[in-house]
Amino acid sequence: MQQQHTLRDVLEFEGVGLHTGAGVRVKVRPQVAGSGLRFRLGEGGPVVPALAENVTGTRLATVIGSGDRTVSTVEHILSALLGMGVDNALIEVDGPEIPVMDGSAAAFAQAIEHVGTVAQNTPRALLAVDRAFFYRDGEARLIILPADEFRIKFFVDYAPPIGTHYFDEAIDPATYLAEIAPARTFGQAHEVEALLAAGLARGGTLDNALVFAPDGPLTPLRWPNEVVRHKVLDLIGDMALLGARPMFEVISIKSGHRLHAVATNDLRAAYAPARAASGR
């Protein structure tokens, strides 16, 4: 998998945005080697590389944009592309947000597996670190360590009924598809009114989000630690904004999109030669 890969064919998705509730259509097109992951924001709109410096917001989701054109909640589809080993793709978005599907990245990852990928005769852009990086935001911590693989160790600790959960795996397509992609976005029932008042979660339902009432989840869990698996899913999507495949270990304690954006910006600045070599 050290060659670049793209999709064998176009993928199409349709649904509603989790936060906007707006109907959205997405097409993901194969691209030539060296193109990277990019978004086209509307028909005839700007093409925006999926890179950390193009992040315009991180409240409850990662937002990519250029000028006054943005697309929200990009982390799930980027997670699927990175997790399934796709280096080059154009994501055409007709709407303000990536569709939430069932709240996970399963639809995206399964579609990639179904259509397949094509190896390209160009070395994959890798981002390895030669020292430790440490980031802190309140109780959240993010540590990046040198390693010869992309590995994530993630710890979460929420008030009951969610509780404390841990995940530790190397990230490859088989692991991603089976153990990470189906984990759904989540929240607690008491948070819903506040989110709606803030103009968020307008497209959320029990069909596309894992909601916890005081006595437990309102729909069956896919794993006992589904919550931390979804946090890993989000982290992978945010790491796609490096513009290269991570080759390091990530240790996270309660981290979220804001801290991930700080880290990916910092890593891209620290390893500019890797960025230049990848043509991005």
Secondary structure, DSSP 8 states (H G I E B T S, - for coil): --EEEEESS-EEEEEEBTTT--EEEEEEEE--TT--EEEEESTT--EEE--GGGEEE-SSS-EEEETTEEEB--HHHHHHHHHTT--BEEEEEESSB-B-TTSSSHHHHHHHHHH-EEEEEEE--EEE-SS-EEEEETTEEEEEEE-SS-EEEEEEE-STTT-EEEEEEE--HHHIIIIITT---EEEGGGHHHHHHTT--TT--TTTSEEEETTEESS--SSTTHHHHHHHHHHHHHHGGGSSEEEEEEEEES--HHHHHHHHHHHHHHTHHHHHHTT-
